[in-house]
Amino acid sequence: MSESPGTGRVPELDGVRGLAILMIVVYHYGFGSIGNDAGRFTALLGGGLSLFWSGVDLFFVLSGFLIGGILIDHRRSGNYFRTFYTRRICRIVPIYYLWMILFLVLAEATLALKRDYLGWHGTLFFPLPDFPQWGYFLFMQNLPMAKGDTFCSPWICATWSLCIEEQFYLLMPLMVWLVSPRKLPAVLVILICLVPVFRLDLYRYHPGWFMYMLLPCRADGLLLGVLCAYLVRNRRCLGHITGRRWRYVLFSILLAGMAGLTIFSAEQHDWFGTLSSREMITFGYTWIDLFYASFLLIVLTSGEGLFARFMRNPGLRHFGKISYCIYLIHLAVLFLVHTVIRNGLAPLVAFVVVWLLAVLSWFLIEKPIVSLGHWLTYGDSSRTTNPEGVRGN
């Protein structure tokens, strides 16, 4: 794997992150759910992109890989927990809290003034019913979202996946610390296999958003990422992966399944029906996560292969670095732009605005605070992995 000199960053992983965020933005900005009144070519294009919502799953696999790698590398560090949680707080919390505070302030202001500016309060600012405001700051809003079968307002609807990741970050360090490296892959495989079983059992009693928004139902992608992190850090496993044709055979099989899921998703007239369907509950989500895990392994082990070179594309890497802010704000900005520009240019204008805000956020807020968090180091630790492994960012 190539690394940027002096930064420890793996360029290919920034590219994977960029690919994930672009998939999500393309889908949400209208290309993945085109109506029946569209032209034949446009409808065909939209149908081909109907699975781009799964960019969230690519984020899950990548997050599991990066976080799992960090935890495995520093498992024996004396300040293992303190350093990990401090760095996660510096990376996630600042702009998220700013976004939540702005949301709550504007929501209260519109209520106090008893005005509904351009329909903003009725659509953009309405909070979750019977949910305390402090719950937003503890990453708990995915629970009432799942219970109410709603994404809530455009301002915060994307945060359900952040809740899943933060809950995962809370639990995974303890698991890696308690389970020996030798037993870790077996534990991960067992848990990955149990996730669709739990999902199907829950489906029998609570069909709806529960299977899409709760950590126990979506943990297979995150755990697969951790398993990938273990595999590329184990010399024997890495030898069985690097340069072997079976990687591409497996990828091709999974790709064929993704094509089938794309057709299935395109044929559904109800997006909710797709995500909560029995097909997705039983095998769909896990199949998608397996596909992205195989893709990630190919990128990590192909050296100068086509996938790795493509993920080193400067454009993808750029969007990867600013992906967090883009994900957090892109739906709210699209809604606000639509209230002003009511034509087909709205998604393009919204994308430019989101990009500019994300760039400013990265250089003025995120990057300085992340650098501050890295002043606290893990210190000396007996590494449990081979020195040729891939480091997390």
N, C-alpha and C positions, 0 to 999 in steps of 0.2 A: 504494500500500500504506500502511496505517496503522501507526504505530509508537507504542509506549508512551512518553510524555514522559520524557525523561531516562535511558532505559534502552537505547534502540536495538533493543529486541526487537520483532519483528513478531508481534502477537497471533494472527493467523491461523495462523502456523506452530506456535505452542504448541497451538492447537486441533487441527491435523493430527496432531501428536505425541500428543495426548490421545486422539484417535480411534484411532490405531494401537495404543496400549497397552490400551485398552478392548476392542478386537477380540481381542487375544491373550488377555486374562484371561477374557473371556466364553467363548472356545473352550476354553481349558485347564480352566476350572472346570466343564465338563460339558455346555454347551449345544450344542457343535458336533459331538459324537460320541455321540448318544443311541442306545441299543440298540433291537433289534426289539421288545422287550417294552414299550416306552413306548406311551402313548396315541397315537391318530392325530394329534391336533393337535400334541402335544408332539414327535412324530417329524417332523412336517412342519416345525415351527419349527426343530428341530435340523438338518434337512436344508438349510434355507435359510441356516443359519449355518455350514455345513460348510467354507466357504472362508475363515473368519475367521482361520485360521492365517496367512494371507497378510498379516496386519498387520505381520509381520516384513519383508515386501517393501516395505510402505509406509514403514517405518523406514529401509530401505536407500535408497529414492528420496529421502526427506527428508534423510538424512545426506549423501548425495551432493550434494544441492542446497546445504545449509548449508556444508559443508566446501569444496565447489568454489567457492562464492561468495566465501568468505573468501580462498581461495588466489588466485583471479582478481583480486580487489580489491587484494591486497597483493603481487602477484607481483614488483614491483620494489623492495620494501622492503629496506633494508640488513640488517635482522635478521629476515628472512622465516622461515627455518627455526627459529631459536631461539624466536621468539615463538609460532609455530604449535605446536610440539611441547610447549613449556612449558604452554600453555593446555590442550592435549589431555590432558596428564598430570594437571593439576589437576582436570579435569572427570571423567575416567574412572577413574583409578587408586585414589584413596583408599578409597571404599567397596567397590570390587572387591577390593582387597587385604585389607581387613578381612573380607570375606565368605570369601575363600579361606583366610585364616589360621584363621578360626573353623572352617571345614570340616575342614582338616587336623588341627587340635588335637583336635577332637571325634572324628575318625576314629581318631587314634592313642590317645586316651584309652579308647575302647571296646575297642580291640584289647588294650591293656595290662591292662585290668580283666577281659578275657575274659568280658564280659557283653554280652548282646544286648537292650538295653532297648527293649521294645515293637517289636522287629524293626527298630530304627533302623539298626543297623550293617549288617544284611543288605540293606537297601533304600536307606537314606538316605545312608550314608557310604561305601559301597564305592567305592574309587578306580578309575581306569582301569588295566587290567593292563599291566605292563611300561612304565609311563610315569613319568618322574622328576617329583618334586614341583615342582622349579623351573620345569618347563614350564608349569604353571598360571599362573605370574607373568609369563610371556612371551607369553601368549595363544596357546598352541600346541595346546591340547587338542582343537580341532576335527579335527586330523589323526588321532590314534588313535580318536576317535569315528567318523570316516568309515571308517577301516580296519576297525573292529570292528562296524560297522553298529549302533551303540548310542548313546543319549543319555546313558548313564551314570546317575548318581544324580540324584534330583530337586533336590539341592542345587546342582548345577553344570550341569545339562543345558541350561539356557537360555544358557549362556555361549558356545556354538558361534557364535552370530551376533555376539557381541562380538568374538570372535577374527577373524571376517571383516572387521568394521569396522576393528579396530585394524591389521590387515595392510594394509587399503586406505589408512588414514591414513599408514602408513609409506611407501607408494609414490607416492600421488597428488601430494604437494607437489613431488617431483622431476619428475614428468611435466609439471605446470603450469609449473614453472620453466624446463624445457628446451624445451618446445614453444611456438612463438610464438602469440599470441592469434588470429592470422588462420588458422593451421592447426589450432588446437585442436578446433573442431567436427568437422572431417573425421576427425581421429584418433579422436575419441570415437565417431563413427558406425561407423568400421571395427571398433573394438574391441567395440562393442555387438553388431555382426553376427557377430563371431567367437566370442562366448561360447556361443551355442547350438550352433554347429558343434563347438567343443571338447567341450561337454557330451555331444553325441551320439556323438562319436568315443570318449570315455571310457566311455560306456555300453556300447559293444561289448565292452570288455575287463573293466570293473569295475562292473557294475550294482550299485546299492545306494546308500548314503548319500553316496558321493563327490560325486554331482551336486548334492546338497543342502547340503553342509557346507564345500565348498572355495571359496576366493575366486575362482579362475579360472572356476568354474561358476556363481557367483552375482553376478559383477561387473556384469552388465547393468543391474540396478536402481541400483546406486551410480553407474555411468557415466551412466545416463539422468538422474539427479539433477544431476550436474555439467553435462550438456548443457542442462538446464533453467536452471541458474544462468547459463550463458553467454547463453542466448536472452533472458532478461529484463534482461540488462545491456547488450545490444546494441540501440541505438536503432532500427535498421532492422528487426531481428527482432521487437522488442517491438511495433513498429507493425503488423506483419503478424499478430500474435496478438491484441492488445487490441481488443475490440469486434467481432471477426470470428465469423460464424456457424459457420465450419468447425470451430471448437473444439468446439462442442456436437455437431456431426455425427460427428466423430471419437470423442468421448467416448461417444456413443450406440452406435456400432459396437463399441467396446471393451467397453462395458457388456453388450451382447448376448453377446459372447464370455465375459465373466465369469459370466453366467447359465448358459451351457453348461458351463463348468468347475465351477460350483457343483453342477449336476445330476450331472456326472461324478464329482465328489468324494463327493457324498451316496450314490451308488450303490455305491461301493467299500466293502467290508466290512473292508478292511485299510488303515489309514492309511498304513502303510509302502508298500503297493502303490500308493496314489495319488501319493505324493511321488516315488517311483522309477519311475513308469510312463513308457512311451515318449511318451505324449501330453504329459506335463508336461516331459519332457526336451527334446523337439523344439521345442515352441512355448509350452507352458503358462506356464512361469516368465517368459519374456520378454513374453508377452501381459499377464500380471498386472502386470509392472513398467511396461509401456506405459500400461496403464489408470491406474495411480497417478500416473504422470508427467503424463498429460493432466489428471487431476483436480487435481494441484498447480498446473499452469499456469492452469487456470480460477480456482482460488482466488486466485492471485497477481495476476491481471489483470482480475478481474470487478468490482473496486471495491465497490459496494454490492449486488452480486449475491447470490443466495440462498446459494450455497456459501460465499462469503466471510463473510457475516453469521453463518452457522451455525458456522463455524470460530472466530469471535470469541466464542462462547458462554463465559461465565465458568467453567462447570463443566468443559468440555473443556480450556480453558486451564489450569485448576488441575491436572488429571490429567496434562497435558502437561509441566508443570514438574517433577512428581515421578515421571515415567514411568521414569526410569533405575532407581531403587531398586525400584519396583514390578516391573519386568521381572526384575531380578536375584533377587528373593526370593520371588516369588509362588508358584512351584511347591513350594519347600521348606516354606513356611508352610502351604500346602494339605495337604501330606502329614502334617505334624505335627498339624494340627487334626483330620484324619481319624482319627488314632490315638486321639484323645480323644472326639470327637463322631462317632459312627458313624451318622449319619442325613443327611437332605437339607439340614439347616441348616449343615453343615460348610462348603460353599463360601461362604455368606453371612458366616459368622463369620470365615473365613479372609480374605475380601475386606476386612472392617473392620480386622482386625489388620494386613494388608499396608498399607492406607491410612494407619493411624496411624504405623506404622514409617517409611513413606516420607515423611510430613510431618515427622517428627522428624529423619530423615536429611537432608532438604533444608535445614531451618533451622539445624540444629546442625553439620552436616558439609559438605554439598555447597556450599551457597550461600556460606559464608565462604571456602572454599578456592577456588571459582571466582572470587570477587572478588579474592582474593590473586593468582591467575594473571593477571588483567587489569591488574595494576599494570605488567606488562611489555607495552609497546605496540609496534605495528609501526613507529611513527615516520613520518616523511615518506616518501611514495612517490608515484611518478607513476602515478596510477590508469589502468588500461587499459580502464575501463568508463565508461559514461555516468553522470552524477551522479544520474539518476532511477532507477537500478537498485535492486534489492532487496538489502538487507544481510542477511548471515547473523547468527545468534545466537552 
